[in-house]
Amino acid sequence: MPDPKDRIITPCPSGCWEVKAPGATRAGLHASSRSEAMQWAWNITRGTGGQVIAYWSDGSSACAPTAPERPANATTAPPEPREDLAA
């Protein structure tokens, strides 16, 4: 059974793509393209450790890799070189 932190992407009969939480009856997003739905789902699962499960029109599925974690200090400058390591 999928984890509540996961997001499931399914195609709609109208041609759009839906992103839902497991067990949800309503979609959190209706996207015009599969890539847009994937990006949105990755953004949701990024900090939770959830997975993105994408279904194709033929019903087959694939578990997409989770979006890479952004380091907590990603906005800070790189550390200055240490003098004792300088050659």
C-alpha positions in Angstrom: 0.0 0.0 0.0 1.4 3.4 -0.9 2.6 5.7 1.9 0.4 8.8 2.5 3.5 10.9 1.6 3.5 9.5 -1.9 1.8 11.1 -4.9 0.2 9.2 -7.7 0.0 10.5 -11.3 -2.7 9.2 -13.6 -4.0 10.2 -17.0 -7.5 11.6 -17.3 -10.0 10.7 -20.1 -9.9 14.4 -21.1 -6.2 14.2 -21.9 -4.9 16.0 -18.7 -2.9 14.4 -15.9 -4.0 14.2 -12.2 -1.8 14.2 -9.2 -3.4 12.6 -6.1 -2.4 11.4 -2.6 -3.0 7.7 -2.0 -6.7 7.1 -1.2 -7.8 10.6 -2.3 -11.0 10.9 -4.3 -10.1 14.3 -5.7 -6.9 15.4 -7.5 -4.6 17.9 -6.0 -3.6 19.1 -9.4 -4.9 18.8 -13.0 -1.9 19.3 -15.3 -1.8 19.7 -19.1 1.3 17.5 -19.4 2.8 14.5 -17.7 6.1 16.4 -17.1 4.2 19.2 -15.4 2.4 16.7 -13.1 5.8 15.0 -12.3 7.4 18.3 -11.4 4.5 19.2 -9.1 4.5 15.8 -7.5 8.3 15.9 -6.9 8.0 19.3 -5.3 5.4 17.9 -2.9 7.4 14.8 -2.0 10.8 16.5 -1.8 10.9 17.1 1.9 8.7 14.2 3.0 10.6 11.3 1.6 7.6 10.1 -0.4 7.7 8.6 -3.8 6.1 9.6 -7.1 4.1 6.7 -8.7 3.2 7.5 -12.3 0.7 5.5 -14.4 0.7 5.4 -18.2 -2.4 5.4 -20.4 -2.1 1.7 -20.8 -2.3 1.2 -17.0 1.3 0.2 -16.5 3.1 2.1 -13.7 6.6 3.1 -12.8 7.9 4.4 -9.5 9.8 7.6 -10.4 12.9 8.4 -8.4 12.3 11.0 -5.8 13.5 14.6 -6.4 16.9 15.2 -5.0 17.1 16.7 -1.5 18.3 20.2 -1.4 20.9 20.6 1.3 19.9 22.8 4.2 22.8 25.2 3.6 22.3 25.4 -0.2 21.9 29.2 -0.1 25.1 29.8 1.9 28.5 30.4 0.3 31.0 27.6 0.1 33.4 27.6 3.1 36.7 29.4 2.9 39.8 27.2 2.3 41.6 26.3 5.5 45.0 27.8 5.9 46.5 24.7 7.4 45.5 22.7 4.3 46.9 25.2 1.8 50.0 24.1 0.0 
